[in-house]
Amino acid sequence: MVDRKDATIGDIDVAMQLGTGHPMGPLQLADYVGLDTAHSILSGWKQLYPDEPSFVLPKCLIDKVSRGDLGRKTGRGFYTWDGDRAVSPTETD
């Protein structure tokens, strides 16, 4: 959705929080865990299941990891971070 510009990072996360009752949205969670970790997991799934359309490496994730924007651990990913607190969504790539 981010790559297609269907919704903003903040809108995606708020929709998932309100719609599913999760404490944080999927993009904030990916930042919290580490975008390099998310990239590694998706790459492994894509390699094991190349015909599975659900296992896609989004361009925005590839770009952020290649720049070293790994989320909470580097202070920038889908969000700008102040320690363990997500401050604000970053601009889309």
Backbone as a printed PyTorch tensor [residue, N CA C, xyz], in Angstrom:
tensor([[[  0.8180,  -1.1900,   0.0000],
         [  0.0000,   0.0000,   0.0000],
         [  0.8660,   1.2600,   0.0000]],

        [[  1.9920,   1.2010,   0.7200],
         [  2.8950,   2.3490,   0.7380],
         [  3.4970,   2.5470,  -0.6500]],

        [[  3.9840,   1.4710,  -1.2560],
         [  4.5880,   1.5730,  -2.5880],
         [  3.6010,   2.1000,  -3.6260]],

        [[  2.3520,   1.6800,  -3.5190],
         [  1.3240,   2.1160,  -4.4840],
         [  0.7470,   3.4820,  -4.1280]],

        [[  1.1490,   4.0030,  -2.9600],
         [  0.6300,   5.2810,  -2.4530],
         [ -0.8920,   5.2490,  -2.2630]],

        [[ -1.3760,   4.0690,  -1.8510],
         [ -2.7950,   3.9150,  -1.5560],
         [ -3.1690,   4.5790,  -0.2330]],

        [[ -2.2040,   4.6470,   0.6840],
         [ -2.4410,   5.2350,   2.0020],
         [ -1.1030,   5.6580,   2.5880]],

        [[ -1.1590,   6.5470,   3.5550],
         [  0.0680,   6.9770,   4.2220],
         [  0.4820,   5.9410,   5.2590]],

        [[  1.7040,   6.0380,   5.7010],
         [  2.2140,   5.1500,   6.7450],
         [  1.3470,   5.2660,   8.0030]],

        [[  1.0860,   6.5020,   8.4060],
         [  0.2580,   6.7220,   9.5950],
         [ -1.1490,   6.1800,   9.4430]],

        [[ -1.7480,   6.3870,   8.2770],
         [ -3.1150,   5.9040,   8.0480],
         [ -3.1920,   4.3790,   8.0860]],

        [[ -2.2030,   3.7220,   7.5190],
         [ -2.1780,   2.2520,   7.5320],
         [ -2.1170,   1.7490,   8.9600]],

        [[ -1.2170,   2.3240,   9.7400],
         [ -1.0620,   1.8590,  11.1160],
         [ -2.2760,   2.1720,  11.9820]],

        [[ -2.8360,   3.3570,  11.8410],
         [ -4.0310,   3.7090,  12.6300],
         [ -5.1990,   2.8000,  12.2440]],

        [[ -5.3740,   2.5480,  10.9560],
         [ -6.4650,   1.6710,  10.5150],
         [ -6.3240,   0.2770,  11.1100]],

        [[ -5.1160,  -0.2330,  11.1370],
         [ -4.9040,  -1.5700,  11.7050],
         [ -5.0710,  -1.5680,  13.2260]],

        [[ -4.6370,  -0.5140,  13.8760],
         [ -4.8340,  -0.4330,  15.3280],
         [ -6.3200,  -0.3900,  15.6620]],

        [[ -7.0490,   0.4900,  15.0070],
         [ -8.4720,   0.6300,  15.3130],
         [ -9.2850,  -0.5460,  14.7950]],

        [[ -8.8940,  -1.0850,  13.6550],
         [ -9.6550,  -2.1740,  13.0440],
         [ -9.4220,  -3.5290,  13.6780]],

        [[ -8.2410,  -3.7290,  14.2640],
         [ -7.9240,  -5.0470,  14.8220],
         [ -7.6340,  -5.0260,  16.3140]],

        [[ -7.5130,  -3.8210,  16.8780],
         [ -7.2430,  -3.7220,  18.3040],
         [ -5.7940,  -4.0010,  18.6810]],

        [[ -4.8950,  -3.9970,  17.6920],
         [ -3.4810,  -4.2260,  18.0020],
         [ -2.8870,  -2.9720,  18.6290]],

        [[ -1.8830,  -3.1260,  19.4900],
         [ -1.3030,  -1.9640,  20.1590],
         [ -0.5010,  -1.0510,  19.2300]],

        [[ -0.0410,  -1.5710,  18.0930],
         [  0.6490,  -0.7560,  17.1000],
         [  0.3750,  -1.3550,  15.7300]],

        [[  0.5170,  -0.5330,  14.7080],
         [  0.2720,  -0.9970,  13.3510],
         [  1.4380,  -1.8150,  12.8140]],

        [[  1.2650,  -2.4440,  11.6550],
         [  2.2910,  -3.3350,  11.1070],
         [  3.5820,  -2.6210,  10.7240]],

        [[  3.5100,  -1.3750,  10.2940],
         [  4.7310,  -0.6700,   9.9000],
         [  5.5160,  -0.2260,  11.1300]],

        [[  4.8170,   0.2320,  12.1450],
         [  5.4910,   0.5800,  13.3930],
         [  6.0890,  -0.6710,  14.0310]],

        [[  5.3780,  -1.7870,  13.9750],
         [  5.8970,  -3.0380,  14.5140],
         [  7.1480,  -3.4840,  13.7570]],

        [[  7.1370,  -3.3650,  12.4330],
         [  8.3190,  -3.7250,  11.6460],
         [  9.5040,  -2.8470,  12.0520]],

        [[  9.2720,  -1.5570,  12.2360],
         [ 10.3200,  -0.6530,  12.7140],
         [ 10.8240,  -1.0920,  14.0860]],

        [[  9.9080,  -1.4460,  14.9600],
         [ 10.2560,  -1.8220,  16.3310],
         [ 11.1450,  -3.0660,  16.3390]],

        [[ 10.7900,  -4.0410,  15.5260],
         [ 11.5630,  -5.2890,  15.4410],
         [ 12.8770,  -5.0520,  14.7060]],

        [[ 12.8270,  -4.2530,  13.6660],
         [ 13.9930,  -3.9770,  12.8310],
         [ 13.6730,  -4.2840,  11.3840]],

        [[ 13.8310,  -3.3030,  10.5190],
         [ 13.5000,  -3.5180,   9.1080],
         [ 14.4480,  -4.5150,   8.4600]],

        [[ 15.6780,  -4.6150,   8.9690],
         [ 16.5960,  -5.6300,   8.4500],
         [ 16.0980,  -7.0320,   8.7970]],

        [[ 15.5160,  -7.1800,   9.9660],
         [ 14.9520,  -8.4730,  10.3690],
         [ 13.7450,  -8.8170,   9.5070]],

        [[ 12.8630,  -7.8490,   9.3060],
         [ 11.6840,  -8.0730,   8.4450],
         [ 12.1180,  -8.4270,   7.0300]],

        [[ 13.1210,  -7.7300,   6.5210],
         [ 13.6530,  -7.9950,   5.1740],
         [ 14.1950,  -9.4170,   5.0840]],

        [[ 14.9500,  -9.8230,   6.0880],
         [ 15.5350, -11.1670,   6.1060],
         [ 14.4600, -12.2480,   6.1290]],

        [[ 13.4440, -12.0520,   6.9440],
         [ 12.3610, -13.0400,   7.0440],
         [ 11.6130, -13.1420,   5.7180]],

        [[ 11.2270, -11.9970,   5.1540],
         [ 10.5020, -12.0120,   3.8750],
         [ 11.3510, -12.5990,   2.7510]],

        [[ 12.6410, -12.3050,   2.7510],
         [ 13.5410, -12.8660,   1.7300],
         [ 13.5770, -14.3900,   1.8270]],

        [[ 13.6450, -14.8920,   3.0500],
         [ 13.6560, -16.3450,   3.2470],
         [ 12.3650, -16.9940,   2.7900]],

        [[ 11.2450, -16.3940,   3.1460],
         [  9.9510, -16.9310,   2.7060],
         [  9.8360, -16.8950,   1.1920]],

        [[ 10.2810, -15.7920,   0.5930],
         [ 10.2120, -15.6450,  -0.8690],
         [ 11.0660, -16.7070,  -1.5510]],

        [[ 12.2120, -16.9980,  -0.9670],
         [ 13.1000, -18.0220,  -1.5320],
         [ 12.4860, -19.4210,  -1.3990]],

        [[ 11.8850, -19.7070,  -0.2630],
         [ 11.2750, -21.0190,  -0.0400],
         [  9.9820, -21.2100,  -0.8260]],

        [[  9.2370, -20.1310,  -1.0100],
         [  7.9310, -20.1960,  -1.6680],
         [  7.8510, -19.1460,  -2.7810]],

        [[  8.6020, -19.3450,  -3.8660],
         [  8.6860, -18.3110,  -4.9110],
         [  7.3580, -18.0210,  -5.6200]],

        [[  6.4300, -18.9440,  -5.5920],
         [  5.1570, -18.7440,  -6.2800],
         [  4.0590, -18.1990,  -5.3670]],

        [[  4.3670, -17.9680,  -4.1140],
         [  3.3810, -17.4500,  -3.1650],
         [  3.2800, -15.9290,  -3.3030]],

        [[  2.1520, -15.4250,  -3.7720],
         [  2.0290, -13.9760,  -4.0020],
         [  2.0290, -13.1330,  -2.7250]],

        [[  1.8040, -13.7480,  -1.5750],
         [  1.7940, -12.9990,  -0.3160],
         [  3.1930, -12.5990,   0.1260]],

        [[  4.1960, -13.3420,  -0.3300],
         [  5.5630, -13.0810,   0.1080],
         [  6.2610, -12.1730,  -0.8980]],

        [[  6.0650, -10.8930,  -0.7090],
         [  6.6180,  -9.8720,  -1.5940],
         [  7.5440,  -8.9850,  -0.7770]],

        [[  8.6660,  -8.6130,  -1.3480],
         [  9.5450,  -7.6420,  -0.7180],
         [  9.1780,  -6.2620,  -1.2550]],

        [[  8.5040,  -5.4550,  -0.4420],
         [  8.1120,  -4.1280,  -0.9090],
         [  9.3350,  -3.2670,  -1.2190]],

        [[  9.2340,  -2.4710,  -2.2640],
         [ 10.3330,  -1.5870,  -2.6590],
         [ 10.7030,  -0.6380,  -1.5260]],

        [[  9.7100,  -0.1250,  -0.8010],
         [ 10.0040,   0.8040,   0.2900],
         [ 10.8440,   0.1320,   1.3800]],

        [[ 10.6180,  -1.1550,   1.6250],
         [ 11.4120,  -1.8870,   2.6130],
         [ 12.8310,  -2.0920,   2.1010]],

        [[ 12.9710,  -2.5020,   0.8560],
         [ 14.2920,  -2.7040,   0.2570],
         [ 15.0850,  -1.3960,   0.2960]],

        [[ 14.4420,  -0.2910,  -0.0750],
         [ 15.1150,   1.0110,  -0.1030],
         [ 15.5650,   1.4430,   1.2880]],

        [[ 14.6990,   1.2750,   2.2780],
         [ 15.0500,   1.6970,   3.6380],
         [ 16.2130,   0.8740,   4.1810]],

        [[ 16.1770,  -0.4260,   3.9790],
         [ 17.2640,  -1.2850,   4.4620],
         [ 18.5740,  -0.9500,   3.7510]],

        [[ 18.5170,  -0.7230,   2.4510],
         [ 19.7480,  -0.4130,   1.7190],
         [ 20.3480,   0.9240,   2.1690]],

        [[ 19.5210,   1.8560,   2.6410],
         [ 20.0050,   3.1410,   3.1550],
         [ 20.4750,   3.0480,   4.6060]],

        [[ 20.1730,   1.9360,   5.2600],
         [ 20.5250,   1.8050,   6.6700],
         [ 19.4730,   2.3570,   7.6100]],

        [[ 18.2900,   2.6680,   7.0810],
         [ 17.1700,   3.1140,   7.9160],
         [ 16.4420,   1.8690,   8.4120]],

        [[ 16.8680,   1.3630,   9.5640],
         [ 16.4090,   0.0590,  10.0390],
         [ 15.3310,   0.1370,  11.1070]],

        [[ 14.8020,   1.3210,  11.3510],
         [ 13.7450,   1.4540,  12.3410],
         [ 14.2690,   1.9520,  13.6690]],

        [[ 13.7140,   1.4370,  14.7240],
         [ 14.0240,   1.8900,  16.0890],
         [ 15.5210,   1.8470,  16.3780]],

        [[ 16.2040,   0.8130,  15.9400],
         [ 17.6220,   0.6560,  16.2930],
         [ 18.5200,   1.7190,  15.6670]],

        [[ 18.0760,   2.3510,  14.5790],
         [ 18.8710,   3.4160,  13.9620],
         [ 18.2020,   4.7870,  14.1050]],

        [[ 16.9930,   4.8160,  14.6600],
         [ 16.2900,   6.0690,  14.8620],
         [ 15.4290,   6.5070,  13.6850]],

        [[ 15.4650,   5.7330,  12.6060],
         [ 14.6720,   6.0960,  11.4250],
         [ 14.3390,   4.8460,  10.6310]],

        [[ 13.0930,   4.7810,  10.2010],
         [ 12.5970,   3.6980,   9.3550],
         [ 11.3110,   4.1980,   8.7280]],

        [[ 10.2140,   3.5000,   8.9710],
         [  8.9110,   4.0380,   8.5740],
         [  8.5430,   5.2080,   9.4860]],

        [[  9.1400,   5.2250,  10.6710],
         [  8.9380,   6.2910,  11.6540],
         [ 10.2880,   6.8780,  12.0480]],

        [[ 10.2390,   8.0780,  12.5940],
         [ 11.3840,   8.6560,  13.2810],
         [ 11.2260,   8.2630,  14.7460]],

        [[ 12.3050,   7.8180,  15.3580],
         [ 12.2520,   7.2880,  16.7180],
         [ 13.0700,   8.1400,  17.6820]],

        [[ 12.5730,   8.2490,  18.9020],
         [ 13.2990,   8.8380,  20.0150],
         [ 13.3920,   7.7450,  21.0650]],

        [[ 14.4900,   7.0170,  21.0500],
         [ 14.6110,   5.8400,  21.9130],
         [ 13.6130,   4.7820,  21.4800]],

        [[ 12.7670,   4.3740,  22.4050],
         [ 11.7510,   3.3570,  22.1080],
         [ 10.4060,   3.9580,  21.7150]],

        [[ 10.3590,   5.2570,  21.4820],
         [  9.1060,   5.9250,  21.1720],
         [  9.1000,   6.3850,  19.7150]],

        [[  8.0850,   5.9450,  18.9630],
         [  7.9130,   6.4090,  17.5990],
         [  7.3850,   7.8350,  17.6540]],

        [[  8.1110,   8.7570,  17.0510],
         [  7.7590,  10.1710,  17.1150],
         [  6.7840,  10.5380,  15.9970]],

        [[  7.1480,  10.2080,  14.7660],
         [  6.2780,  10.5580,  13.6300],
         [  6.6280,   9.6940,  12.4300]],

        [[  5.6250,   9.4550,  11.5730],
         [  5.9090,   8.7100,  10.3520],
         [  6.8770,   9.5020,   9.4650]],

        [[  7.7400,   8.7850,   8.7530],
         [  8.6390,   9.4350,   7.8130],
         [  7.9190,   9.6140,   6.4800]],

        [[  8.4850,  10.4150,   5.6310],
         [  7.9290,  10.5730,   4.2850],
         [  8.1140,   9.2630,   3.5250]],

        [[  7.1950,   8.9850,   2.6220],
         [  7.3210,   7.7900,   1.7920],
         [  8.4310,   7.9960,   0.7770]],

        [[  9.0080,   6.9040,   0.3380],
         [ 10.1120,   6.9550,  -0.6410],
         [  9.6060,   7.2660,  -2.0200]]])
